Amino acid sequence: MRQRGRIEPPVMSDIELLAAILGGADACATARRLLARFGGLRPLLETDPDRFTGLKGVGEARAAMLMALPEFARRYFSEALPPGKSIRCPADTRDFLHARIRHLEHEIFCCLYLDNRHRVLRFDELFRGTIDGTSVYPREVVKEALAVNAAAVILAHNHPSGVAEPSQADERITKRIKSALDLVDIRLLDHFIIGDAETTSLASRGML
């Protein structure tokens, strides 16, 4: 018996997509104006909400919708790796981390704790600030890993500058944390640097 093929969603332009979200007879014209004014979908959704005031075609309801969309997207991708789910490939982790911390204007250092089957045990935001400006303590990473009985750890932090290249400080703290985890037989699988449009894996560069 022949199985029915999967129905793929239609490919929509940014204007068509935004118009579908806005709704209404003037949706296409409003979407076109907004994208032209702000320079694209992403700058539109990241703009200061006050800039929507007085714009033609954008009332309170539409402004509230536009303000909610980025958070909606972040929550959607954040749920891609709930506790108990196995990580299938590096792309799973990259997409999850990108959604969680790419948009932040401050640097944040995170840990993803896994069991011996690479199932997610917990995600923690451990340290806030730059690695140079705020101390990252390997013992805290180890303490939390032991608390959840983790077999492996993935590190991540964002670069608010948007550049995903690891610094010397990034390399040093990675080596220190790896050495500390090795002492308690916990593997460090990777350290992801989250930039603006790209993510760098230290493991893929042979830096672990």
GIZILIN-V51769 format. One record per residue. D_FIRST is the distance of its C-alpha to the first C-alpha in Angstrom with 1 decimal. Layout:
d_first->(D_FIRST	D_FIRST)
This chain:
d_first->(0.0	3.8	6.4	9.5	12.4	15.5	18.1	21.3	24.7	26.9	29.6	32.9	36.5	38.9	40.5	37.3	36.4	39.8	40.0	36.8	38.5	41.9	40.7	43.1	44.2	46.1	43.5	42.9	46.7	47.4	44.7	46.1	49.7	48.8	47.0	49.9	52.6	51.3	49.8	46.1	43.7	44.9	48.6	48.0	46.3	48.9	51.9	54.6	53.7	57.2	56.3	54.0	57.1	58.1	55.3	54.3	51.0	50.9	52.2	52.2	48.6	47.2	49.5	48.3	44.7	45.5	47.4	44.6	41.9	43.0	43.3	39.9	38.4	40.4	39.2	35.6	35.9	38.2	35.6	33.4	35.3	36.2	37.9	35.7	33.1	32.9	33.8	31.1	33.0	36.3	34.7	33.9	37.6	38.8	36.9	38.1	41.7	41.8	40.8	43.4	46.5	46.3	47.8	50.8	54.3	55.6	54.6	52.8	52.0	49.0	47.5	43.9	44.1	41.4	40.9	40.3	36.5	37.2	36.4	38.5	41.5	43.5	44.4	48.1	50.2	53.3	55.8	56.6	58.7	58.9	58.8	62.3	63.5	61.9	61.9	58.7	59.4	57.4	58.6	56.9	53.6	54.1	55.3	52.2	49.9	51.7	51.6	47.8	47.6	45.8	44.9	44.5	45.6	44.7	47.5	47.4	49.9	50.0	52.4	53.4	54.8	51.3	51.9	49.6	51.9	53.2	56.9	59.2	59.4	55.6	55.8	58.7	57.2	53.9	55.9	57.9	55.0	53.2	56.4	56.8	53.2	53.6	56.5	54.3	51.4	49.1	47.2	47.4	44.1	45.0	47.2	45.7	48.0	46.6	48.0	47.4	44.5	43.9	43.9	45.6	44.6	47.7	45.6	43.9	47.5	48.7	51.1	50.3)
